[in-house]
Amino acid sequence: MSITPRASPRNSPTSRKIPTSLIYEEIDGVPYYYQGYRTVLARQKTKEDIIGASALQSAVVSLLIHICINTCHLTTI
């Protein structure tokens, strides 16, 4: 009796090419994808929808720092 390996599922991440832009982090060669990457592959959402608004977050933080410096008159210690 011989044992044959199972065929990988049709929709598994290993059977199709996933863009590196959807990989959040890679540890020991194992890619960890952004949550919701499957919806991007299904063309239901865009990459920007699942990755977040980093440009917007950066602008808000910069604005808050600018306000704090101008209103608090921070001095060096």
N, C-alpha and C positions, 0 to 999 in steps of 0.2 A: 504494500500500500504506500503510495507516494503522497506527499503533502505538497500542495501547490499554494503559492502565496496568494493572498487576497488582492484583488484589484482595488486600487485606491478609489475612494468615492469621486464622483464626477466633479463635484464642486469644492473639493478640498483645496486649501491654499497651495499645496505642493504641486497640484496638477496644472495650475495656470500661473502665468507671470504676474506678480503683484508689484506695482511701482515702488521703488525705494522711498518715495516721498510719503508713503503710507506707513512706513516703519517708524515706530516711536523710539524704540531702543533695541539693541541687539546685545544679548548676553551669552557668552560661550557659543557663538554661532547660531543661536536660536533667535529669530526675529520676533519682536513683540509689536503688534500692529496697533494703530489707533483704534479706539472703540468706535464702531460704526464703519469700519473699512469695507465691509461687505456691501453696504448701501452705496458706497462710491463705485464699487465694481459693478453693481447692478444699475448704475447711472441714475439713481434716485436722488443722490445728493452730490455736492461737489467736495473736493478736498478741503476747501476753506470752511465748509459747514462743520466738518467733524474735527478739524485741527484746532479751531478756535480763532479768536481775534487778537493775535499777538501784537499786531500793529496798533490796534485800538487800545489794548492794555498798556502798551509802551507810551502812547500819547497821553493817556490818563495819568500814569505815574509821573511822567515828565511835568505835566501841568500841576499836579499836587506838590511836587518838589519845588517848582518855581513859586507857587503861592506861599509855601512854608518859608522859603528863604526870604521872600519879599516882605512878608507880614511879621515874621518872628525875629527878623534881624539877627540871624544866627552868627555867632562869633566863634573864632577858633579858640580852642582850649589850650 
